[in-house]
């Protein structure tokens, strides 16, 4: 198991208070393992195991707990009076009305509560109303390249070789425990694809048209980093599937929302740099894990540029930014990253060696007429680190930086 430092720090920051810690993210991204590590750390630091209850709702032994009343009764039977009780609930969205039990446990007992879920419905408006102001969401992603590199750095491969492996196979933590042969890894990723599609999307939404769901996801995987719309997507899929009737853009939009809610894809809205407003059309989509993406559309070096753009997008999310696609007049900035009062602009490109490419990448920055930090991320190893105030950063150096 790999120690997820950043996420552990976030949990530790809210330890021993009434704020409910809600860890969300893609299935198999490491949420369960994170809670197990945190539980073990509590015990190592002197907390009695009797003060800890850990319930994984995917295990058969807890299959009978499917209502908030059953959950409440089960937990209260084992509460330790007059002491802090640490309660861990893994994939709690399987319990109907679970938020009622959590709310009551928080109010009635001395508890420190941790919850995970693989669907954004976990943080519905109902939950927000019941525990408004008393929960914090910790958004978990698969392994960053820095985590992946730290695990494999002594295996004899260069940084570039490790990055290419990471780009091809992705960063789902369970990969680290598998044999390194391609057949085993491919089988694992295919099984994860089936699980997240069938269990977290089809099952949760009672979706009947599984084929359409797979086609929409395949479209996103094949068009990562490209401006798109539900209209164009509907037309393309209808033509590809040779449908007798047209697809409604609203239907495509609903499926995209389902994929987003399962943390399988992420939407980057456009942001008008000069108008300082988020635009509601012609967005881009990115996939939560490049290994899953490649399982669907294959690992194609022709799409290398879009793949590294996907990696940078996820890294900016990890670092706490809200990430948009920048619109500046008729030009585009790959990413506008905003965190509190901080705004940064990023362009991502394979190489700046070609003069035309360099001109294309820097031109949008010159149109902004502001002084926010501007960075070009490239796979080039030898290049100036600053061009007219624009930072030039090597891709792997950026990903390995704090």
Order of alpha helices (4+ residues) and beta strands (2+ residues): alpha-beta-alpha-beta-alpha-beta-alpha-beta-alpha-beta-alpha-alpha-alpha-alpha-alpha-alpha-beta-beta-beta-beta-alpha-alpha-beta-beta-beta-alpha-beta-beta-beta-alpha
